[in-house]
Amino acid sequence: MPDRTPCIAANWKMHKTVAEAGEFVDALLPRIAATQHDVVICPPFTALSAVVERRYGTAVKVAAQNMHEEDSGAFTGEVSAPMLVELDVEAVVLGHSERRQYFGEADEALARKVPAALAAGLEPILCVGESEEARDAGQTEGVLERRLQADLAEVEDDRIAEVVIAYEPIWAIGTGRTATPEQAQEACAFIRDVLRERGAAADAVRILYGGSVKPANAAELLSQADIDGALVGGASLDPEEFAQIVESA
Ligand code: PGA
């Protein structure tokens, strides 16, 4: 089985000014100096450069929280993959449930964004997850499979292992309700099976869990066989808490 380097990502959402981002990185770096994991910080667009500049020579990678699928054009308010690459950003979160829910992000756009990110040299972190209603109706696997098939439709099979998948049950995001380690493992193993059926090198794909990850629950979630890391929202805003999560991986 290929080695999957654990990946712990901080999704700051619409939090932190440039000054606050700088303070966070300065506080975080000494706390994670010894880590062998991939540590990814996803700041708002405005703070990308500040984080990039401070992290050179460290284990920290920088990801944007969204991008447009075209390289350039008349798309007011949007940012493209080449623009992110120019800043030395290495990755991009795509299809977060907040973007799907509040900004109408559709599978059709994601089917173009994922290959556009890969083509530009960005590592896509594709988020998929079910609503509470879907889980209660026993539709979790159906939702995950549909999303993966739609969003990865245009990615060549031999490049799927370059995509990081984040399993993020919507009912667990920002609610303090974490999926149990068993629920999270079951969904992540299912995601790996779907990728395997597509002919991908599924054992090489990193699958993260996201949804109310905190220092108190991280170790147990991250010890599951098919969970290769975490996408952390609220608890990633504090350098001490986030460093504890990195350590528990
Ligand atoms: P949360 O957010 O950790 O605050 O639940 C996770 C996410 O939205 O990625």
Residues whose N, C-alpha, C, O or C-beta is under 5 A from the ligand:
A	BS01	PGA	N11 A172 I173 G174 T175 G210 G211 S212 V213 L231 V232 G233 G234 A235
